């Protein structure tokens, strides 16, 4: 069918079918016309919907989910009843794949080429008092209902978590919500955040305009290290 579609406007359907029949590929013009005018089957329609859902789940989880995790997410989280073999077939057709066994889940998307603050910490996480250095990072954990992503802001002095947020997807606001929680809690307790250094890796979440503006609004100095740059706690 695809061959006829590609050449029908140049040679016509009937001549193409005649040549194909001569070479042992019997395709009648009426068969071709019937196939082109036949409405899509119920399976084709459902496959089209599933492709959209699969692509969305894969995208929202930063390409970390393979067929098994996408299937589990659709069934457990979204209530979409679909066979695992169907998800495996469609995810192959879409050319998608998840993180391979033994690899790591990508929790930050590097903002390559973008201007970023200097590394003011240089892996020296020792500070003399609270609210002098905050460390921000993203991690993930597998639960019975699927993967959960967690963003947190840690005070380097006390090693206490000042802000945290969890989500089933790597939404853009995940890191910002954790920062908002930390700022609100410290402001409510009367802490002065002016001059505080906020250190993170080069993930796009931390280099976004909204995140950078929120730091500036509170006189917090941004510091950015290399990928996965965090203290060994």
Secondary structure in CASP SS format (residue, H / E / C, confidence):
PFRMAT SS
TARGET T0000
AUTHOR 0000-0000-0000
METHOD secondary structure of the structure
MODEL  1
X C 1.00
X H 1.00
X H 1.00
X H 1.00
X H 1.00
X H 1.00
X H 1.00
X H 1.00
X H 1.00
X H 1.00
X H 1.00
X C 1.00
X H 1.00
X H 1.00
X H 1.00
X H 1.00
X H 1.00
X H 1.00
X H 1.00
X H 1.00
X H 1.00
X H 1.00
X C 1.00
X C 1.00
X C 1.00
X C 1.00
X C 1.00
X C 1.00
X H 1.00
X H 1.00
X H 1.00
X H 1.00
X H 1.00
X H 1.00
X H 1.00
X H 1.00
X H 1.00
X C 1.00
X C 1.00
X C 1.00
X C 1.00
X H 1.00
X H 1.00
X H 1.00
X H 1.00
X H 1.00
X H 1.00
X H 1.00
X H 1.00
X H 1.00
X H 1.00
X H 1.00
X H 1.00
X H 1.00
X H 1.00
X H 1.00
X H 1.00
X H 1.00
X H 1.00
X H 1.00
X C 1.00
X C 1.00
X C 1.00
X C 1.00
X C 1.00
X C 1.00
X H 1.00
X H 1.00
X H 1.00
X H 1.00
X H 1.00
X H 1.00
X H 1.00
X H 1.00
X H 1.00
X H 1.00
X H 1.00
X C 1.00
X C 1.00
X C 1.00
X C 1.00
X C 1.00
X C 1.00
X H 1.00
X H 1.00
X H 1.00
X H 1.00
X H 1.00
X H 1.00
X H 1.00
X H 1.00
X H 1.00
X H 1.00
X C 1.00
X C 1.00
X C 1.00
X C 1.00
X C 1.00
X C 1.00
X C 1.00
X C 1.00
X C 1.00
X C 1.00
X C 1.00
X C 1.00
X C 1.00
X C 1.00
X C 1.00
X C 1.00
X E 1.00
X C 1.00
X C 1.00
X C 1.00
X C 1.00
X C 1.00
X C 1.00
X C 1.00
X C 1.00
X C 1.00
X C 1.00
X C 1.00
X C 1.00
X C 1.00
X C 1.00
X C 1.00
X C 1.00
X C 1.00
X C 1.00
X C 1.00
X C 1.00
X C 1.00
X C 1.00
X E 1.00
X E 1.00
X E 1.00
X E 1.00
X E 1.00
X E 1.00
X E 1.00
X E 1.00
X E 1.00
X E 1.00
X E 1.00
X C 1.00
X C 1.00
X E 1.00
X E 1.00
X E 1.00
X E 1.00
X E 1.00
X E 1.00
X E 1.00
X E 1.00
X E 1.00
X E 1.00
X C 1.00
X C 1.00
X C 1.00
X C 1.00
X C 1.00
X E 1.00
X E 1.00
X E 1.00
X E 1.00
X E 1.00
X E 1.00
X E 1.00
X C 1.00
X C 1.00
X C 1.00
X C 1.00
X C 1.00
X H 1.00
X H 1.00
X H 1.00
X H 1.00
X H 1.00
X H 1.00
X H 1.00
X H 1.00
X H 1.00
X H 1.00
X H 1.00
X H 1.00
X H 1.00
X H 1.00
X H 1.00
X H 1.00
X C 1.00
X C 1.00
X C 1.00
X C 1.00
X C 1.00
X C 1.00
X C 1.00
X C 1.00
X E 1.00
X E 1.00
X E 1.00
X E 1.00
X C 1.00
X C 1.00
X E 1.00
X H 1.00
X H 1.00
X H 1.00
X H 1.00
X C 1.00
X H 1.00
X H 1.00
X H 1.00
X H 1.00
X H 1.00
X H 1.00
X H 1.00
X H 1.00
X H 1.00
X C 1.00
X C 1.00
X C 1.00
X E 1.00
X E 1.00
X E 1.00
X E 1.00
X C 1.00
X C 1.00
X C 1.00
X C 1.00
X C 1.00
X C 1.00
X C 1.00
X C 1.00
X C 1.00
END
